[in-house]
Amino acid sequence: MKDNLTWVGEFVLLGLSSDRQTQAALFVLFGAAYLLTLLGNGLIILLIRLDARLHLPMYFFLCNLSVVDIGYTSSGVPQMLVHFILERKTISFTRCGTQLFFSLALGGTEFLLLATMAYDRYMAVCDPLRYAAAMGPRRCVVLAAVSWLVGMANAVVETAATMRLPTCGHYILNHVACETLALVRLACVDITLNQIVIVASSMVVLLVPCCLVSLSYAHIVAAILRIHTTRGRHKAFRTCASHLTVVSMSYGMALFTYMQPRSMASAEQDKIVVIFYAVVTPMLNPLIYSLRSKEMKAALRRVLMRSSESKHENVTLS
């Protein structure tokens, strides 16, 4: 049996559609979404770097989240755009493994960062007197570093377990990108180990962080309900609203996809999930945080005013 086990040199991705007009429309749609993602997340990073008033734990983690979003969407969307143009949509074995690693590493890091941000909001609302001491610069760096390291370690294990699978000549990948479940479906050997790895990975980067987020918000809601004034409740809730929106959007679909039995999963469903996380979520995150945050809007106004004043001084001097 081992003599028949083979690995292919490249995969052919079927993508979303074979219709040329549909692909052209998707190229424009995904291209616009990708540009908005780069601009929105880039603007958040720039504002947090330039405005000293945003040098707070919440915005430090938000900056990390924006870096993750740029990296995650860049790991798959540019290839999708190229494939919308090309007739033959191929990806080499090495590029496939690289893409899988970065999507898993950045995706896992995002889920862990969201859990860390929930802890930050818990401390801010439930224990404000200890907040400054508990969320000092060193603690924030450690929490962010742990999120990145765990995300990358998880990606190394899952990528190695997935890419070791022989496909016995099967190279047609019914997907828009190299993704764990799509690659596992091509395997021509027993995949019990991979199923265990997928479930364990889901526990580490999805279920445990989701439980921590739920626990944090249970305490936050209880603390908000103890506030006697309506204004106080509104202010406390406003500090968490943006993060809660992103958490619900991110964890919801991932838990539905990866924690369900494999027999219920479908290729088309997997495509929707990947597009949601690679295109939709990174584009919406900056909008959600900027539109709901008065601090971000104020920072943008201050940066624009400083830029305008600087230009005016240069014109005056010249």
N, C-alpha and C positions, 0 to 999 in steps of 0.2 A: 504493500500500500504506500510506503514512504517513497518509493521510486516514482510514483505518479504525482507527488506533491510538488507544485510549481508556483512561483511568484511571477507576476507580470511586471514589465518595465514601465508601463503607463496605463492610465485609466481613461476611459471615455465617459464624460459626464453628459447625461441626457438633458439636464437643465429643466427649465420650466415649460418651454414650448418649442416646437420645431417650425412654427409659422414665422416667416421672416418679418411680416408687419408687426406681429405681437412682440417679437424680439426687439424690433426698433423702438416700439413704444416703451418697453421695459428698460431699454438702454437709457432713454431720456429720463424716465421716472427714477430709476436707481441712481443714475448719474447726478441728478438734482438732489436726491436725498443724501448722497455721499458728500457732495459739496456743502450742504447745510450742516451735516454732521461735523465736518472738519472746521467750518467757520464757527459754529455754535460752541463746540467744545474747546476750540482754540481760543475763542474770546473769553471763556470762563477761566482758562489757565492764565491768560494774559492779565485779566482784571485782578485775579487773586495775587499774582506776582507783583503788580504795580501798585495796588492800593493797600496800604498798611492796615487799614481798618478791617480788612478781610483776612488778616493773619491770625485766624482763630481755628480751633480744632475742626469745627464743622466744615470750613472752607478748605482746610488742608486735605481732608478726606475727599471732598468734592473735587479738588484738583486731581487727586489720584484717580478718582472715578472717571474724569474726563480723559485722562491719559489712557486708561484702559479702554474706554469707548472708541477713541481714535485708533488704537492698536487693533482692537477686535474687528472693527468694520473694515480696516485696511488689510486684514488677513484674508478676507474673502471677497469683498465687493469689487475691487479692481479686476480680479480674475473673472467674476461674473460679467462685468462690462465688456471685457475682451471677448468672452465666449458668446455674447449676444451678437458680435460682429462676425466671428469666425464660423465657417461651415463645420469644421471638425473640432469638437470641444475636448481636447485632451489635456491631461496633467500627468507629469512623470511621477514615478513611485516616490522619489525623494521629495519632490515638491508637495506631494500629497501628504506625506508624513510630517513635513515641516508645517504645512497649513493646519493639519489636525492638532499638532502640539500647541501652536500659538492660539488657536481658537479655544482649546480646552484650558490652557493656562490663563488666558485673559478672561474667559467666561467664569472660571472658578474663582479667580481673584475678585471679579466684580461682585459675586454673591457674598464672598467673605467681607469685602469692603462695606457692603450694604448692612451686614450684621454689625460691623464695627461702628458704623454711623448710627445704628439704632442704639447701641450702648452709649454713644456720645449724647444722643437726645435723651436717653434715660437719665443720665447723670445731670444734664442741664435742667430737666423738669423736676425730677424726684429728689435730687440732692444738690441744689444750686450752691449751697454754702461750701461744699467740698469740690465743686466742679473744677475750679481753677487748679487746685492741687492734684486732683485725680486725672485730669486731662492736660497735663503739662506737655511741653514740646517733646521731651524724651519719650513719654508714654505714647504719644501719638505716632512718633516715628516707629516705635517698636510694634504697635498694633498694625500699622500699614505694612511694615516689612514682613510680619508674620502672614498677613493676607497674601502678599505676593509670593512668598516662599512656599506656602501650603498649596496655592494655586498651581505653581510650577511643578512641585513635587507630584501632585496628583496627575498633572498632564504627562509627566515622564512615564509614570506607571501605566496609565491608560493608553498612551500612544504606543509604547513598547508592546503591550498585550495585544493591541489591535493590528499593528503593522506586521507582527510575526505570523499572522494567519495566512496560509497558502490559499490561493483562489482557484488552483488547478486550471488556469487558462481563462477564467472568467474575468473580463476587464470592463464590462459595461456597468457603470455606476449610476443608478437611477436617483440622481441627486444634483444639486446646484454646486456642491462643494464636497470636499473630503470630510465625512462626518462619521463618528463611531458606529452608529447603528447601521448606516448604509454599507460600510465596509464589512461589518460582521455578517451581514446578509450574503455577501459574496463567498464567504468561507466554505471550504469543502471538507472541513474537519470538525471534530467536536468543539463546541464553543462554550462549554460549561464554565471554564475558567474565565472567559470574557464576560459572561453574564454575572459572575460573582464580582469581578472587577468593576463592572458598570454599576451594580447595586452599591458596592462599597464606596465608589466615587460619589454616587448620588447622596449617600449618607454624609460624607465628609463635607462636600461643598454645597449641598442643597438642604438636606433634612435637618442636620444639626444647626447650621446658621439660621434656617427658617424658624426652628424652635426658639433659638435665642432672640430673634426679632420679635416673635409672638410674645415671649415672656417679657421682653422690654416694654412692648407697647401695652401689655396688660397692666403693668405697673404705671405706665404713663397715663393711661386712661383713668385708672383709679386715682392718681394724683390730681388730674385735671378736674375730676368730679368733686374732689374735696375743696376746690377753689370756690369761694362764695360769690365772687363778682363775675358777671357775664363778661366784662372786659378782660378780666384776668384769665378766664377760661379760653376766650378767643385768642388772646396773645400766646398762651401756652400751646394751643392746638396749631396755631399758625407756624410755630417753630418746627413742627413735625409733619405738616401736611404734605410738603413737597416730597420728603423722603418716604412717607407712607405710600404716596401715589406710585413712586418708582419701584418700591419694594413689592407692592401688589402686582404690578405689571411684570416685573422680572421673575419673581418666584413662582407666580401662579402657573404660567404655561410650562415652565421647566419641570415643576413637580408633576404636573399632569402627564408630561411626555415620558420622563425617565423613571417614574415610580410605578407606571402601569405595566401589566404583564406584556411580554414581548409579542405574544400572539395577537394582541389588540393593536399593536403599532402598525403604521402604514408608511410607505415611502412618501406619499403626498403630504401626510401630516408632518413628517420629518422636514420636508422642504419648507413648509409654512413656518415651522419653529425656527429654523436656521435663518430665514429671511427676516422674521420678526426680531431676532436678536442681533443680526448683522446689519440690518437696514433701519428698522423702525425704532427700536429702543435707543440706540446711540443718537439718533436724530431728535427724539422727543425729550431725552433727559435734560439737555441744556434749556429747552423751552420751558419745561416744568419748573426747574429750579430758578430760572431767571424771571419768569412771569410771576411767580409766587413770592419772590424774595425782594423786599424793599431795599435790603442792603446791597444786592447785586445791581439793582437799578440805580441806586445812589452812587455806587462805585463807578458805573459806566458814565454817569453825568460828570463826576469829578475828573475822570480820566480825559473825557472829551473837552472839558473846560480847560484843563491844564495844557492839553494839546493845542487848543485854540489860542490860549494866552501866549504859549511859546511861539506859535507862528506869527502872532501879532507883534511880539517883541523883535523877532527876526526881521520882519518887514520894516519896523520903526528904525532899527539900527542900520539897515541897508539904505 
